[in-house]
Amino acid sequence: MRLVIACVSTHEERFRKAMGVKQKAEAKKELAAKRRQLTQAERRIEELDRLFKSIYEDNANGKISDSRFQMLSDDYEQEQEELREKLLQLNEEILQQEEQAENIDRFICKVRKYLDLDELMPAVLNDMVKAVYVHTPDKSNGHREQQIDISYDLVGILPASLLGNLSNGETA
């Protein structure tokens, strides 16, 4: 915990950049793709509304039979419902990705609160740590080794390489 607090507080900008790079490289492409999908789904919903009106008028004018109208109507409504569900899902995913950048800043603010941490208190753990994962012991090299991963609130598990690079003055 002290290492994380020291690295993050001492090298805020590099931490922000390293975490941003970790997220931005892949997330920027995904975010753009999701926004395109969102726009396409919205356009298709509007197009389906126009098609539905058109087949309604065709049915009213006797150009298509009632059974044909019902079949087309059901298909359009089903497609619209699927698209609306997809829109909700895409909006949620976009919001989550946009919040990730804000989470880095919130995590840095939390770290600043504990710069003078002398003793690990339950309140600090509750505030900073989301989960602790204790892996099964490994005795393959003759010594018992046990990996422990700490998932921090707002940023998740910080790779040891990231912390090492920050403490050595490098960027990830």
C-alpha positions as CSV (number, residue, x, y, z in Angstrom):
1,M,0.0,0.0,0.0
2,R,2.8,2.4,0.9
3,L,4.5,1.7,-2.4
4,V,1.4,2.5,-4.4
5,I,0.8,5.7,-2.4
6,A,4.4,6.8,-2.8
7,C,4.5,6.0,-6.5
8,V,1.2,7.6,-7.4
9,S,1.7,10.7,-5.3
10,T,5.3,11.3,-6.4
11,H,4.7,10.6,-10.0
12,E,1.1,11.7,-10.6
13,E,1.4,12.8,-14.1
14,R,3.4,9.7,-15.2
15,F,0.8,7.5,-13.4
16,R,-2.0,9.3,-15.1
17,K,-0.3,9.0,-18.4
18,A,0.6,5.3,-17.9
19,M,-2.9,4.4,-16.8
20,G,-4.3,6.5,-19.6
21,V,-2.1,4.8,-22.2
22,K,-3.2,1.5,-20.8
23,Q,-6.8,2.5,-21.3
24,K,-6.6,4.9,-24.2
25,A,-4.9,2.8,-26.8
26,E,-7.5,0.1,-26.9
27,A,-10.4,2.1,-25.5
28,K,-10.3,4.9,-27.9
29,K,-10.8,2.5,-30.9
30,E,-13.5,0.7,-29.1
31,L,-15.3,3.9,-28.1
32,A,-15.2,5.2,-31.7
33,A,-16.5,1.8,-33.0
34,K,-19.3,1.8,-30.4
35,R,-20.3,5.4,-31.3
36,R,-20.5,4.4,-34.9
37,Q,-22.6,1.4,-34.0
38,L,-24.9,3.6,-31.9
39,T,-25.4,6.0,-34.8
40,Q,-26.1,3.2,-37.2
41,A,-28.6,1.6,-34.9
42,E,-30.4,5.0,-34.4
43,R,-30.6,5.5,-38.2
44,R,-31.9,2.0,-38.7
45,I,-34.7,2.6,-36.1
46,E,-35.7,5.8,-37.9
47,E,-35.7,3.9,-41.2
48,L,-37.8,1.1,-39.7
49,D,-40.3,3.7,-38.6
50,R,-40.6,5.1,-42.1
51,L,-40.9,1.5,-43.5
52,F,-43.6,0.7,-41.1
53,K,-45.6,3.8,-42.1
54,S,-45.1,2.9,-45.7
55,I,-46.4,-0.6,-45.3
56,Y,-49.3,0.7,-43.2
57,E,-50.3,3.0,-46.0
58,D,-49.9,0.2,-48.6
59,N,-52.1,-2.0,-46.5
60,A,-54.7,0.7,-46.1
61,N,-54.7,1.3,-49.9
62,G,-55.0,-2.4,-50.6
63,K,-51.5,-2.7,-52.2
64,I,-50.5,-5.5,-49.8
65,S,-52.6,-8.1,-48.0
66,D,-53.3,-8.0,-44.3
67,S,-51.3,-11.2,-43.7
68,R,-48.3,-9.7,-45.6
69,F,-48.7,-6.5,-43.6
70,Q,-48.8,-8.4,-40.3
71,M,-45.6,-10.4,-41.2
72,L,-43.7,-7.3,-42.3
73,S,-44.9,-5.4,-39.3
74,D,-43.9,-8.1,-36.9
75,D,-40.4,-8.3,-38.5
76,Y,-39.9,-4.6,-38.3
77,E,-41.1,-4.4,-34.7
78,Q,-38.8,-7.3,-33.7
79,E,-35.8,-5.7,-35.3
80,Q,-36.6,-2.3,-33.7
81,E,-36.8,-3.9,-30.3
82,E,-33.5,-5.7,-30.8
83,L,-31.9,-2.4,-31.9
84,R,-33.3,-0.5,-28.9
85,E,-31.8,-3.1,-26.6
86,K,-28.5,-2.7,-28.4
87,L,-28.7,1.0,-28.0
88,L,-29.1,0.7,-24.3
89,Q,-26.2,-1.6,-24.0
90,L,-24.0,0.6,-26.2
91,N,-24.9,3.7,-24.2
92,E,-24.0,1.9,-21.0
93,E,-20.6,0.7,-22.4
94,I,-19.8,4.2,-23.7
95,L,-20.6,5.7,-20.3
96,Q,-18.4,3.2,-18.5
97,Q,-15.4,3.9,-20.8
98,E,-15.8,7.6,-20.3
99,E,-15.9,7.2,-16.6
100,Q,-12.6,5.3,-16.6
101,A,-10.6,8.5,-17.1
102,E,-12.5,10.2,-14.3
103,N,-11.7,7.2,-12.1
104,I,-8.0,7.7,-12.4
105,D,-8.3,11.3,-11.1
106,R,-10.5,10.1,-8.3
107,F,-8.0,7.4,-7.3
108,I,-5.2,10.0,-7.3
109,C,-7.3,12.2,-4.9
110,K,-7.8,9.2,-2.6
111,V,-4.0,8.6,-2.6
112,R,-3.4,12.2,-1.6
113,K,-5.5,11.7,1.5
114,Y,-3.1,9.0,2.8
115,L,0.3,10.5,2.0
116,D,1.3,10.3,5.7
117,L,0.1,6.8,6.2
118,D,2.0,5.3,9.2
119,E,-0.4,2.5,10.1
120,L,-2.8,0.5,7.9
121,M,-6.2,1.1,9.4
122,P,-9.5,-0.6,8.4
123,A,-10.9,2.7,7.1
124,V,-8.0,3.1,4.7
125,L,-8.4,-0.4,3.4
126,N,-12.1,0.1,2.9
127,D,-11.5,3.3,1.1
128,M,-8.6,2.2,-1.1
129,V,-9.0,-1.5,-1.7
130,K,-11.8,-3.2,-3.7
131,A,-10.7,-6.8,-3.3
132,V,-7.7,-8.9,-2.4
133,Y,-7.0,-12.1,-4.4
134,V,-4.9,-14.8,-2.7
135,H,-3.7,-17.4,-5.2
136,T,-2.8,-21.0,-4.3
137,P,0.7,-21.5,-3.0
138,D,3.4,-22.5,-5.5
139,K,6.1,-24.9,-4.3
140,S,7.6,-25.8,-7.7
141,N,11.0,-24.2,-7.0
142,G,11.5,-25.7,-3.5
143,H,10.2,-22.5,-1.8
144,R,6.7,-21.8,-0.9
145,E,5.5,-18.7,-2.9
146,Q,2.0,-17.3,-2.9
147,Q,0.8,-14.6,-5.2
148,I,-1.5,-11.9,-3.8
149,D,-3.2,-9.4,-6.1
150,I,-4.8,-6.2,-4.7
151,S,-7.6,-4.7,-6.7
152,Y,-7.7,-1.0,-5.9
153,D,-11.0,0.9,-5.9
154,L,-11.6,2.8,-9.2
155,V,-8.5,1.5,-11.0
156,G,-8.3,-2.3,-10.4
157,I,-5.2,-4.3,-10.1
158,L,-2.1,-2.2,-10.8
159,P,0.6,-4.3,-12.6
160,A,3.9,-4.5,-10.6
161,S,5.7,-3.4,-13.8
162,L,3.8,-0.2,-13.8
163,L,4.8,0.6,-10.2
164,G,8.4,-0.5,-10.9
165,N,8.6,1.8,-13.9
166,L,7.1,4.7,-12.0
167,S,9.5,4.3,-9.1
168,N,12.5,4.0,-11.5
169,G,11.3,7.2,-13.3
170,E,10.2,5.5,-16.5
171,T,6.8,5.6,-18.2
172,A,4.9,2.4,-19.0
